[in-house]
Amino acid sequence: MKHLSYGEKTVFADDVTADVLLEYAGLLAAEQSGDTVTIRAIGQDGNEVDATFVLNMATNLVAESTNAGVRPPTNDVAVAYMQERIQRYRNPPIAQPLDPADASDRGADALD
C-alpha cells in the first residue's frame, strides 16, 4: 500500500494503482498533455473514497510506502485505462493510407 499526496489531500492506494498513476502522470507531463483519473482509495478518515486526480505538467503527486494495517480497494478498471493510455503514447498506432475507394472529392462538390 502507498500513501499518495496530492495538493493538500492524502489517500492510501494499493501499490499497483499508485505506481501506474505516477507513471501515467510523468508520461503526461513529458507529452505536455493531461487527463483526469478517478480511483478508489482510503481517505484520511479511514473511509473508502473516490479520489479524482487531474494529471498534467503542473501535477505535484508523491507516493510513499506505508506500513498501515488497512487494505485499500483495488482499481482494476482505472489501472487498465491508464496502462492502455501509456501504451498508446509509447506505441502509437501506425498510420494507414486512406483507401481511395473510401475517399470522395468533396472539394469539387463544395464549389457547385
N, C-alpha and C positions, 0 to 999 in steps of 0.2 A: 504494500500500500504506500502511496505517496501523498504528501501534503502539497497541494497546489496553491500558490499565492498569486492573485491577480487583482491589481488595484488594492483596495483596502479589504478585500474579501479573501477568505481561505476556505478550501474544501479538501476532503480526503477522497481520493480516487484510486482505483486499482492500478497496479503498475503498468499494465498494457495500455490502458486508456491514457494515463499521464505521459508515458513515453511517446505514444503516437501523436498526442496533442502537441507536445513540444516539437517533435519532428515536423509536423504539418505547419505549425506557427513559424518555425525557422525557414521552411521552404517558401511559404507565402511572403515572408519578408524579403527573401532573396529575389523572388519573382516580382516584387512590387505589386502584390495582389492582396486580396483579402477574402474573408469568408466568416461565417458565424457557425459555431458548432455547439450543440446542446448535449450535455452528458448528465447522467445520474451520478450523484455523489453524496457524501455525508457532510452536512454543514457543520458550522461551529457549535451548534446546539445539540449535535448528535442525531438529528433527524435527516432522513433522505430528502434530497433537494434536486431540482433540475437547475443546473448551472449552465448558462449560455455565455460563451466566450466569443468576443469579437477579435478576430485574428487579422493583423495587418502589420505594416512596417513599424508601427508605434507600439505594438503589443509588448508589455512587460509581464512575463509569465515565468514563475520559478517553481520547480518541483524538488521537494526534499524527501528523502526517505524518512520513515517514521516507524516506531515500534508500537503504535497504538493498537489496542486489542479489538477494535471494531473491524467488521468485514464490509467493505464498500460494495455497492452493486456493480455488476459488470455492464459494459456498454457495447455489446456486440454490433449493433446497428451503427452507432456513431463511429466505432473503430473501423468497421468495414468501409464506411463512407470516406473517412479520412485516408485510409490506405489506398482506396481506389483513386482518389484525387491525387495523392502523392505519386502513384504510378503513372497517371495521365501527364503530370508535369514532367516527370523523369523520362517517360517513354511516350511522347505524343503520337497519336495515330499518323500513319503515313498518308500523305496527300495522294489522292487518286485522281487521274484525269477524268474530266467530265465526259460522259458518254454522249457523243454527238446526237444520238437518237433522242436523248432526253432534253437537249437544248433547243430553244426556239430563238428566232431572230426578233427579239422584242424591240430593238432599236428601230427597225424599219416600220414596225406596226405603230410605234408611237408617233411617227411623222404623218401618218394618214389622217 
